[in-house]
Amino acid sequence: MKVVCPVCNKLFEAECTPYKTVYNEIMYYFDTEICQIAFSREPERFIAKCEKK
């Protein structure tokens, strides 16, 4: 399944990453560990960006 990292906006295969987090009952996939850490620090910042699309 193709997904977009909410932090860096990169398109990638969800099955190819170990970096994922459930937030507000939604699974978010990340391209890198750095993206996952950034999201965990400020999830609302990145969720707002996703909802605008």
Secondary structure, DSSP 8 states (H G I E B T S, - for coil): -EEE-TTT--EEEGGG-S-EEEETTEEEE-SSHHHHHHHHH-HHHHHHHHHT-
